[in-house]
Amino acid sequence: MELRSEYNEYRISVPKEFEKIFTHFYFAANTSESSITKTLLPTYQTILLFCFGENATMSTRKKTIISVDKCMVFGPVRQAFEYTLPAGCSILVVNFKDDAFFRFFGKISIEQSVRHPDELLEENCFTDLWHQLTRLDSVTQQVNHILEFCKPYLQDRDITSQLLSSFENDLLNPIKVIAEQTHQTERNIQRKQKEQFGYSLKELARYNRFLKAIQLIEKETEKQNQVKSFTIIDECGYYDQSQLIHDFKHFINISPAQYLKFQQEICNPKSK
């Protein structure tokens, strides 16, 4: 993503103790005199977005416009969408990892003298937190405050979720393997995956293949090499060019060639 003086953005790493909860935080600020529109690639993550200054807007593929006043939770993000930051607007984005958002909303011990987010749902479960963040002087302080805020609510993973999150053998069926390991039915494992992560493993496998193609394109363009379709097809496990194009159309509604052309306007939150 192009770094320009009127549009400042950067990723913020999370402390080691939070690495299984958040992938990272993302901050962007429009200090220009006009609105700036970007496209966010799908992440298959649940996102918590805080907006400061003028309202940011998001546009879905069906051209539905959503205005973000203070904060919004959405996801898992399965398809690309456009977001617009008007002049003077900044956003702080919290990217939950795997089943972390499900764990965040798990029930807490009644002995703990804290309010569960569910108790704040009359307006928006994170509106109180947004008001607290506005009183802080820096993005670093805001991030630290969010981390402290979430600590009492986070629940440990059960064994099934741990196995689903850490499964890496592409040659085996994770549902079948984990069902055997935990003495559960395959249907129960599939239900837990969908319920706690928000997507099926089949969806995730397709997305990871697409993401690998995106990262290969970015790597080749950084080296100023010509990007060849057959290289992407071969290295990323596509059957043919039509399947590659179909995935790009599905996830970001443009072809691989169009992605190359508009790459500077597209934000890839998975890039290092």
C-alpha positions in Angstrom: 0.0 0.0 0.0 1.5 3.4 -1.0 2.5 5.6 1.8 1.7 9.3 1.2 2.1 12.3 3.4 -1.7 13.0 3.3 -2.5 9.4 4.2 -0.6 8.0 7.1 -0.9 4.3 8.0 0.9 1.6 9.9 0.6 -1.8 11.5 1.1 -2.3 15.2 2.3 -5.6 16.6 0.8 -7.1 19.6 2.6 -8.3 22.7 3.5 -12.0 22.8 0.8 -12.8 25.4 -1.9 -11.5 23.0 -0.5 -13.2 19.8 -3.3 -15.9 19.9 -6.0 -13.2 20.3 -5.0 -10.5 17.8 -3.0 -10.6 14.6 -2.2 -6.9 14.8 -3.7 -3.4 15.1 -3.9 -1.1 12.1 -4.0 2.7 12.2 -4.7 5.1 9.3 -5.3 8.9 9.3 -6.4 11.1 6.4 -4.7 14.5 6.9 -5.5 15.8 3.4 -8.3 18.2 2.5 -10.3 15.6 0.6 -11.7 12.1 1.1 -9.5 9.1 0.3 -10.9 5.7 -0.7 -9.1 2.4 -0.3 -10.0 -1.2 -0.9 -9.5 -3.7 1.9 -8.8 -7.3 0.9 -10.6 -10.1 2.6 -9.0 -11.3 5.8 -11.3 -14.0 7.2 -10.9 -12.2 10.5 -13.5 -10.5 12.7 -12.6 -6.8 12.8 -13.3 -4.1 15.5 -13.0 -0.6 13.9 -12.9 2.6 16.0 -13.4 5.8 14.0 -12.3 9.3 15.2 -13.2 12.6 13.7 -15.5 12.6 10.7 -17.5 9.4 10.0 -15.8 6.8 7.9 -17.9 4.9 5.3 -17.8 1.4 4.0 -19.2 0.3 0.6 -20.2 -3.4 0.0 -20.1 -5.1 -3.3 -23.8 -4.4 -3.7 -23.0 -0.7 -3.2 -24.6 -0.6 0.3 -23.0 2.4 2.1 -22.4 2.0 5.8 -21.4 4.9 8.0 -19.2 4.3 11.0 -19.8 6.8 13.7 -17.8 5.6 16.7 -17.1 1.9 16.3 -18.3 -1.2 14.5 -17.7 -4.9 14.7 -17.9 -6.9 11.5 -16.7 -10.1 9.9 -15.2 -12.5 9.3 -14.4 -10.4 6.2 -15.0 -12.8 3.3 -14.9 -10.4 0.4 -13.1 -7.1 -0.4 -14.9 -3.8 0.3 -14.1 -0.1 -0.2 -13.7 2.2 2.7 -13.5 6.0 2.6 -11.9 8.3 5.2 -13.0 11.9 4.8 -10.6 14.7 5.6 -9.7 14.7 9.3 -10.8 11.1 9.9 -8.6 8.4 11.5 -9.3 4.8 12.2 -7.9 2.2 14.6 -8.6 -1.4 13.6 -8.4 -4.4 15.9 -7.9 -7.7 14.0 -9.1 -10.7 16.0 -7.4 -14.0 15.3 -9.2 -17.3 14.5 -11.9 -17.8 17.2 -10.7 -15.0 19.5 -13.9 -12.9 19.1 -16.0 -15.9 20.1 -13.7 -16.3 23.2 -14.0 -12.6 24.0 -17.8 -12.9 24.3 -17.7 -16.0 26.4 -19.2 -15.8 29.9 -16.9 -14.6 32.7 -16.9 -15.6 36.3 -19.5 -13.7 38.3 -16.9 -13.0 41.0 -15.1 -10.6 38.6 -16.1 -7.0 39.2 -16.2 -6.0 35.5 -18.9 -5.5 33.0 -19.3 -8.0 30.3 -19.6 -6.4 26.8 -23.1 -7.9 26.5 -24.3 -5.4 29.2 -23.3 -2.5 26.9 -25.5 -3.6 24.0 -28.2 -0.9 24.5 -26.1 1.4 22.3 -23.0 -0.4 21.0 -21.1 -2.9 23.0 -17.8 -0.9 22.5 -19.1 2.6 22.6 -18.0 3.1 26.2 -14.5 1.9 25.2 -14.5 4.4 22.3 -15.2 7.3 24.7 -12.3 6.1 26.9 -10.0 6.0 23.8 -10.9 9.6 22.8 -9.4 10.8 26.0 -6.0 9.3 25.3 -3.1 11.2 23.7 -1.5 8.7 21.4 -2.3 5.6 19.3 0.1 3.6 21.5 -1.8 4.5 24.6 -5.1 3.5 22.8 -3.8 0.1 21.8 -2.5 -0.6 25.4 -5.9 0.5 26.8 -7.7 -1.9 24.5 -5.4 -4.7 25.5 -6.0 -4.0 29.2 -9.8 -3.7 28.6 -10.1 -7.1 27.0 -8.1 -9.1 29.5 -10.9 -10.0 32.0 -13.2 -11.2 29.1 -10.9 -13.6 27.3 -11.5 -17.3 27.8 -9.2 -20.2 27.2 -9.7 -22.3 24.2 -11.1 -25.8 24.5 -9.1 -28.7 23.0 -11.2 -28.8 19.8 -10.6 -25.2 19.0 -6.9 -25.6 19.8 -6.6 -28.5 17.3 -8.6 -26.7 14.6 -6.4 -23.6 14.9 -3.1 -25.4 14.8 -3.9 -28.0 12.2 -1.4 -27.7 9.3 -1.2 -31.0 7.4 -2.7 -30.3 3.9 -2.7 -33.9 3.0 -5.2 -34.9 5.8 -8.8 -34.1 6.4 -8.7 -32.0 9.7 -12.3 -32.6 10.5 -11.9 -36.4 10.4 -8.6 -36.4 12.2 -9.8 -34.1 15.0 -13.0 -36.0 15.4 -11.0 -39.2 16.0 -8.6 -37.5 18.4 -11.4 -36.0 20.5 -13.9 -38.8 20.2 -16.5 -36.6 18.6 -18.6 -36.9 15.4 -17.3 -35.1 12.3 -20.6 -33.1 12.2 -19.9 -31.8 15.7 -16.4 -30.7 14.7 -17.8 -28.9 11.7 -20.4 -27.2 13.8 -17.8 -25.9 16.3 -15.6 -24.7 13.5 -18.4 -22.7 11.9 -19.8 -21.4 15.2 -16.5 -20.4 16.9 -14.5 -19.3 13.9 -17.3 -18.0 11.6 -16.3 -20.0 8.5 -15.8 -23.5 7.4 -12.4 -25.1 6.8 -13.3 -25.5 3.1 -13.8 -21.7 2.9 -10.5 -21.1 4.6 -8.6 -23.4 2.3 -9.9 -21.6 -0.7 -9.0 -18.2 0.8 -5.5 -19.3 1.8 -4.9 -20.4 -1.8 -6.1 -17.0 -3.0 -3.9 -15.2 -0.4 -0.9 -17.2 -1.6 -1.5 -15.9 -5.1 -1.8 -12.3 -3.9 1.5 -12.6 -1.9 3.2 -14.1 -4.9 2.1 -11.3 -7.2 3.2 -8.7 -4.6 6.6 -10.4 -4.3 7.2 -10.5 -8.0 6.1 -6.9 -8.5 8.4 -5.7 -5.7 11.3 -7.4 -7.7 10.0 -5.7 -10.8 9.5 -9.1 -12.4 6.8 -9.9 -14.9 4.0 -11.8 -13.2 3.1 -14.9 -15.2 -0.2 -16.6 -14.8 1.1 -20.1 -15.2 3.6 -19.5 -12.3 0.8 -18.5 -10.0 -1.4 -21.5 -11.1 1.5 -23.9 -10.5 2.7 -22.6 -7.2 -0.6 -21.9 -5.6 -2.4 -25.1 -6.6 -4.9 -23.9 -9.1 -6.3 -26.2 -11.8 -6.2 -23.6 -14.6 -6.4 -19.9 -15.4 -10.2 -19.9 -15.2 -10.1 -21.1 -11.6 -7.6 -18.4 -10.7 -9.7 -15.7 -12.3 -12.8 -17.1 -10.6 -11.2 -16.8 -7.2 -10.1 -13.2 -7.8 -13.6 -12.3 -9.0 -15.1 -14.0 -5.9 -12.9 -12.4 -3.3 -12.2 -8.9 -4.7 -14.4 -8.6 -7.8 -11.6 -7.9 -10.2 -9.3 -10.1 -12.3 -5.6 -10.8 -11.5 -4.6 -8.3 -14.3 -6.9 -5.6 -12.8 -5.4 -6.3 -9.3 -1.9 -5.6 -10.7 -3.2 -2.3 -12.2 -4.9 -1.1 -9.1 -2.5 -2.6 -6.5 -1.5 0.8 -5.0 -5.2 1.5 -4.1 -5.6 -1.9 -2.4 -4.8 -2.5 1.2 -3.6 -6.1 2.0 -3.7 -6.4 5.8 -2.0 -9.8 5.6 1.2 -8.3 4.1 4.2 -8.0 6.3 
